[in-house]
Amino acid sequence: MPRPLVLFDLDNTLVDRRARLAGWAAKFTSRHGLGDEEQAYVLEMVAERTYPSTFDAIRTRYGFLMPAEELWRSYCADIAAMVSCPDAVLDGLDELRAAGWRVGVATNGGADIQWAKLRATGIADHVDGAFVSGEADALKPEVRHFALAAARCGAALGDGGWMVGDNPVNDIGGGHSAGLRTVWVDNGRPWAPQAPEPDHTVPHARAAIDLLLRCTADRARTAS
Ligand SMILES: [Mg+2]
């Protein structure tokens, strides 16, 4: 029997990206001598997903002389240093692997920023593999994204598996389309009516890990 596969989303699932953005915006505006009133604009620009082109717009608005690439590199370093993954989640990833799971990360974004976060938080050392959409222009919810993430873990979608994430469309809808069972990390939000619904809903990543560990125990009991 193949080892079961579980893929985790990164931002706002394994790491607390959203919670760190306001702090980063305050730091950015202070560093560049911008008024407090500009924090809201900067925050809005990076709120959902940030790419090098985001800093073209910011550079133009403020007439910065440094290249956008320099601003982007600085952003990657800042955010990688600011986000964190709880120790209980890192331990949980190890517990899953010890229980026989293949554990991976499936995340949208630029390869440089996402890998910087994976390494800085230590997540890269606690999973079998990770795939970032920017590496192959394959965004969630495309099935190809999940296939590439599974391959990084030495698995295939045909063997089934699980997707854990906070985004209803990208993680839950995409995971469902890829033939995976799904766990929605609600982060305190109600489920907005949209199909397909997740197989399970949990408040945070550690609860998803505990759910999967219970599945392992149930499977072992059934098999014996
Ligand atoms: Mg997310």
Residues whose N, C-alpha, C, O or C-beta is under 5 A from the ligand:
A	BS01	MG	D9 L10 D11 N12 T13 D166 N167
